[in-house]
Each structure stands twice: as structure tokens, then as C-alpha cells.
Amino acid sequence: MGRHLGQCAVVIGAGIGGLSAAGALASYFKEIVVLERDTLPASAISRAGTPQDRHPHLLLAGGLQALGDILPGFEKDLARAGAVSINVFRDIRYERADVGALPQRDCGEAILSASRPLIEHVLRRRVAAIANVALRSQCRVTEIVPDATRQSVRFVSGAGEIAAVEADLVVDASGRGAPTLGLLSALGWERPPETTVGVDISYTTALLQPEGKSSDWQILVTLPDPRSSVLAGLILPIEGGRWLVALSQHGAPERPETWEDFLALSRQLNTPMIYNAICKLAPPDGLRHFVFDESRWRHFEQLQRLPRGILPVADSLCRFNPIYGQGMSVAAQQAKLLCEVLDRVAAEANPIEALQAEFLSEVGSLLQAPWNMGVNADFAYPGTRGERPERYEESRQFEAALFRAVAADPVVQRAFSDVLQLIKPFELLQDPDIRRRIEANAMA
Ligand SMILES: Cc1cc2nc3c(=O)[nH]c(=O)nc-3n(C[C@H](O)[C@H](O)[C@H](O)COP(=O)(O)OP(=O)(O)OC[C@H]3O[C@@H](n4cnc5c(N)ncnc54)[C@H](O)[C@@H]3O)c2cc1C
């Protein structure tokens, strides 16, 4: 625990990014005020400010670990609240078009599967219990008013009253980053350059009650051959013995509106596994839809200047294509990075400036691997918009060889699992022994 860096830190947004950042800041500021525009529910239910929460949200092992580091005991709380324990890859049937279903080997990691509202509820309960954190619901931030020393965060309360909190540090975890961009516009300062990749992913999700447990998988993923299909499917078990079943399509073609449409579409998946698992179940109470237009990385670190004490995090900084299940985990890892940087800068003469500079210069290396993995896979779909990453063809060839090796070699599968779950850096796959094993399979 370091010395206090300031009187007050304000966090805008009580989503996964905001809550984990508040947990990280708690030891470093006298007071942390989280301003959230929604009414925060007392239980694990959906809310208007996070419309994505009706769709499957996979929390990767790296995200679970980061949340446990920030809030010790989080994992136990989530399990106790009903999350389903999943062994990676023993309990996961992961079907690809090129190599078929990956072997269901025990790769030594366990994850917890739950609905997004439950994950957020457990996290919110933990953060709300920290004595110097105040979660204030029905507070919609309208602007950050700049000041040379302390920023003032203005908001409208549920009763329509306008109020403000003065802060040494403002963490923008509003998802869209509107408060930070608004502040830059008000000052007439440049906005950050962005890298965007247009995917137009449409999600349709059904909440179902399965009959008993499938004997040989708990999570089922069916991926298409991107050259001929845009349709992927997922079954994710959640608390209460239920399944979230989602069909996602690149390029947002016509979406299924009825259960019959949903079943018909699921028959077009690359294998009949999902259709067979759901076709005899009672229809859901309706389908939920979401369209995600583009992944977006805002390069704040490239700006000549950024107002003092402003820190955009999570989706406000970088939002990932949701089908790879990375957003919450990378948000939690950013909060952990925040802790590490806070600890390091606490003794400096100007810790807030040092925090902003060091966090923004280091966060890129945390975002790069998940960003590359997603974007390289996205560009296999002909409709994807944007600039292909450098050495794209080489990455595709590497990926093809990697999956052949994952299927054939348990050592490679374990390394792949650690990288995919954001437990180990991508460079693990460049390790000489792993490389040799991948190359052996490329030539086989
Ligand atoms: C369809 C879909 C599926 C996804 N699936 C996964 C998955 O499987 N795994 C995964 O890890 N991630 C997934 N994600 C991504 C994940 O939802 C986010 O990356 C993650 O929650 C981090 O978001 P955040 O905290 O930055 O923003 P959000 O979760 O969007 O939270 C932002 C919060 O800020 C509040 N807010 C906004 N503006 C204001 C304001 N002006 N004043 C006050 N409060 C404000 C909002 O009400 C909200 O509570 C998915 C996303 C989508 C769209």
C-alpha cells in the first residue's frame, strides 16, 4: 500500500472497467467516487447502461486472476454466487473449420462462467464494501470542467440537479469515452488518432434451460470457414443451470427474429452440435439482439498533450470485437496495471502526472496481443473494413500451422491456451521449443 496520491479520484461508469479501477485506486486516494448514470441494481439483473449484458460474457483466466489480485477472494465469491467452473480445454468443445474440434485436454487452467450481470454484481458488492469508495448511482456525467490543478466532474442526478465533484484523478470508464473527448473538444485540443476495424458483428442470444448436463462439454464453440460463412455459434453455461446460446454473424446480415428462425440459422452452422443440443429445448422468452460495428483503439499515448489527471481506461481506450471474449479481462488487467503504476509513482514529486504518462505508455503492450489476435482473425472475413495489420499473411500462415500443432501436440495446446486466456504473453508461442513443435506440424 502506498501513500495517498490525492484527496479524491472520480471514476466515471460502474461497469467492469470502472469497478475494477475503483478497487485498484482504493489504497491510493482518500476517497474514490464512482459516478454511474444507471440505477445500480441490488441483484444480478441487466441494466440500461450496459445493453451488451444480455449476451454471453466469457471471463478469461487472465481476467479472473487480475480481479482476484485487486480484490482477494473475488474468485471464491463468484463461485459461491453460482458461476460454473470450467476446465480449459477439457470442458470446452472448440470446433474449427480447418482442424475440426480441438482435443479436450486438461490445459491446467480453470475459469468461471456466469452471466455478465452476475460477474458485475459480485464485483460491485466487493467494491461497495471498501470503506473509502462511494458508488453513486443515477449520476450522469455531463462534462469535465478543466482546471490547472484539479478537474471538476459535473453530473446530473436522478432528481435533475446539477452537481460537481473535484478530483485529482478522473478515470473515464464510461465505455464510449465521451467525457474525455468532450473535454478535449472544449479545450480545442486534438483528439487521439484511432485504429478501427469494421466488423459489423450481429449477435442474437437466447436464454435456455437445458435438460441435464452434456456429458462431454460445458462450453461449445462452433466457428465457420470465413471464406464461405460468417456464422459462428456459442453455448455458455451460466448460474442457475441455464445456457446462453448466441449466434453471431460478421457483416450484420438479416437477423433471426423468432425461435424458429434461430433454430433454422443454427442448422447452418459448420457442425450440427449446437442445433442438436438446443432443438428439443423449450423456446426462450424472446431473443436479444446487439450489433457491434467496429473495434477501436484510441492512441491517447500519441497525443502531444492530455489534460492533467485524466485517464481513459477499458472500452473508452480500446474496445475489442466481443466474439473473442477479451473486453472485461483486459479491463481488469488494466486496473491491475494501474495498481502497479500507482505503487511505483507514489513517491514521486508529481505522482498524478507520472501516473498518466506511465500508464498510457505501458498499457499498449497489454492491449497489443489481444488486439492482434482478434484483428488477424477478423480479416479472414472478406467484409472486414480497415487496414490489415502489418505482416498479415505471415500471421495467417502462422495461425494455420499453430492450430494444426495445437490439435496434434499437448505441449503446444497448453501454450496456446495460456496465451488465449491472457495468462502468458504472446511471445510464449515464439519460444524455440514451441516454434519447433509448430513447424514440425506445418511440414507434417
Ligand atoms: C455483445 C457483446 C458481447 C461481449 N462479450 C464479451 C465477452 O464474452 N467477454 C468479455 O470480456 N467482454 C465482452 N464484451 C465486452 C465487455 O462488455 C466490455 O469490454 C467490458 O465490460 C468493459 O467495458 P467498460 O467497463 O469499459 O464499459 P461498460 O461495461 O459499457 O460500462 C460503462 C458504464 O459507464 C456508464 N456510463 C456511460 N456514460 C456515463 C456517463 N456520462 N455518466 C455516468 N456513467 C456513464 C454506463 O452506464 C456503464 O455502466 C462484450 C461486448 C458486447 C457488446
The ligand as an SDF file (V2000), in Angstrom:
LIG
                    3D

 53 58  0  0  0  0  0  0  0  0999 V2000
  -22.3860   -8.1780  -27.4280 C   0  0  0  0  0  0  0  0  0  0  0  0
  -21.1600   -8.0830  -26.5640 C   0  0  0  0  0  0  0  0  0  0  0  0
  -20.6310   -9.2370  -26.0140 C   0  0  0  0  0  0  0  0  0  0  0  0
  -19.4700   -9.1470  -25.2350 C   0  0  0  0  0  0  0  0  0  0  0  0
  -18.9050  -10.2890  -24.7700 N   0  0  0  0  0  0  0  0  0  0  0  0
  -17.7990  -10.2340  -24.0030 C   0  0  0  0  0  0  0  0  0  0  0  0
  -17.1940  -11.4150  -23.5040 C   0  0  0  0  0  0  0  0  0  0  0  0
  -17.5910  -12.5460  -23.8090 O   0  0  0  0  0  0  0  0  0  0  0  0
  -16.1210  -11.2760  -22.6770 N   0  0  0  0  0  0  0  0  0  0  0  0
  -15.6110  -10.0570  -22.3480 C   0  0  0  0  0  0  0  0  0  0  0  0
  -14.6320   -9.9940  -21.6030 O   0  0  0  0  0  0  0  0  0  0  0  0
  -16.1280   -8.9200  -22.8460 N   0  0  0  0  0  0  0  0  0  0  0  0
  -17.2070   -8.9690  -23.6590 C   0  0  0  0  0  0  0  0  0  0  0  0
  -17.7450   -7.8140  -24.1450 N   0  0  0  0  0  0  0  0  0  0  0  0
  -17.0640   -6.5230  -23.8430 C   0  0  0  0  0  0  0  0  0  0  0  0
  -17.3990   -6.0080  -22.4550 C   0  0  0  0  0  0  0  0  0  0  0  0
  -18.7760   -5.7790  -22.3120 O   0  0  0  0  0  0  0  0  0  0  0  0
  -16.6090   -4.7000  -22.1810 C   0  0  0  0  0  0  0  0  0  0  0  0
  -15.3930   -4.6840  -22.8360 O   0  0  0  0  0  0  0  0  0  0  0  0
  -16.3040   -4.5970  -20.7070 C   0  0  0  0  0  0  0  0  0  0  0  0
  -17.4860   -4.6690  -19.9810 O   0  0  0  0  0  0  0  0  0  0  0  0
  -15.5630   -3.3080  -20.3020 C   0  0  0  0  0  0  0  0  0  0  0  0
  -16.4060   -2.2500  -20.5330 O   0  0  0  0  0  0  0  0  0  0  0  0
  -16.3800   -0.8580  -19.7550 P   0  0  0  0  0  0  0  0  0  0  0  0
  -16.4090   -1.0540  -18.2900 O   0  0  0  0  0  0  0  0  0  0  0  0
  -15.3340   -0.0270  -20.3630 O   0  0  0  0  0  0  0  0  0  0  0  0
  -17.7750   -0.2740  -20.2810 O   0  0  0  0  0  0  0  0  0  0  0  0
  -19.2500   -0.7350  -19.9590 P   0  0  0  0  0  0  0  0  0  0  0  0
  -19.3320   -2.1130  -19.4300 O   0  0  0  0  0  0  0  0  0  0  0  0
  -20.0400   -0.4200  -21.1650 O   0  0  0  0  0  0  0  0  0  0  0  0
  -19.6450    0.2210  -18.7570 O   0  0  0  0  0  0  0  0  0  0  0  0
  -19.7130    1.6200  -18.9130 C   0  0  0  0  0  0  0  0  0  0  0  0
  -20.5290    2.1790  -17.7640 C   0  0  0  0  0  0  0  0  0  0  0  0
  -20.4640    3.5970  -17.8020 O   0  0  0  0  0  0  0  0  0  0  0  0
  -21.7520    4.1260  -17.5970 C   0  0  0  0  0  0  0  0  0  0  0  0
  -21.7710    5.4620  -18.2140 N   0  0  0  0  0  0  0  0  0  0  0  0
  -21.6490    5.7550  -19.5280 C   0  0  0  0  0  0  0  0  0  0  0  0
  -21.6880    7.0840  -19.7140 N   0  0  0  0  0  0  0  0  0  0  0  0
  -21.8060    7.6350  -18.4830 C   0  0  0  0  0  0  0  0  0  0  0  0
  -21.8940    8.9670  -18.0290 C   0  0  0  0  0  0  0  0  0  0  0  0
  -21.8640   10.0130  -18.8590 N   0  0  0  0  0  0  0  0  0  0  0  0
  -22.0280    9.1990  -16.6850 N   0  0  0  0  0  0  0  0  0  0  0  0
  -22.0530    8.1630  -15.8150 C   0  0  0  0  0  0  0  0  0  0  0  0
  -21.9930    6.8810  -16.2040 N   0  0  0  0  0  0  0  0  0  0  0  0
  -21.8500    6.6030  -17.5250 C   0  0  0  0  0  0  0  0  0  0  0  0
  -22.6760    3.1130  -18.2420 C   0  0  0  0  0  0  0  0  0  0  0  0
  -23.9910    3.1980  -17.7600 O   0  0  0  0  0  0  0  0  0  0  0  0
  -21.9840    1.8090  -17.8440 C   0  0  0  0  0  0  0  0  0  0  0  0
  -22.4120    1.3560  -16.5930 O   0  0  0  0  0  0  0  0  0  0  0  0
  -18.8740   -7.8810  -24.9700 C   0  0  0  0  0  0  0  0  0  0  0  0
  -19.4200   -6.7320  -25.5190 C   0  0  0  0  0  0  0  0  0  0  0  0
  -20.5370   -6.8300  -26.3230 C   0  0  0  0  0  0  0  0  0  0  0  0
  -21.0530   -5.5740  -26.9480 C   0  0  0  0  0  0  0  0  0  0  0  0
  1  2  1  0
  2  3  1  0
  2 52  2  0
  3  4  2  0
  4  5  1  0
  4 50  1  0
  5  6  2  0
  6  7  1  0
  6 13  1  0
  7  8  2  0
  7  9  1  0
  9 10  1  0
 10 11  2  0
 10 12  1  0
 12 13  2  0
 13 14  1  0
 14 15  1  0
 14 50  1  0
 15 16  1  0
 16 17  1  0
 16 18  1  0
 18 19  1  0
 18 20  1  0
 20 21  1  0
 20 22  1  0
 22 23  1  0
 23 24  1  0
 24 25  2  0
 24 26  1  0
 24 27  1  0
 27 28  1  0
 28 29  2  0
 28 30  1  0
 28 31  1  0
 31 32  1  0
 32 33  1  0
 33 34  1  0
 33 48  1  0
 34 35  1  0
 35 36  1  0
 35 46  1  0
 36 37  1  0
 36 45  1  0
 37 38  2  0
 38 39  1  0
 39 40  1  0
 39 45  2  0
 40 41  1  0
 40 42  2  0
 42 43  1  0
 43 44  2  0
 44 45  1  0
 46 47  1  0
 46 48  1  0
 48 49  1  0
 50 51  2  0
 51 52  1  0
 52 53  1  0
M  END
$$$$
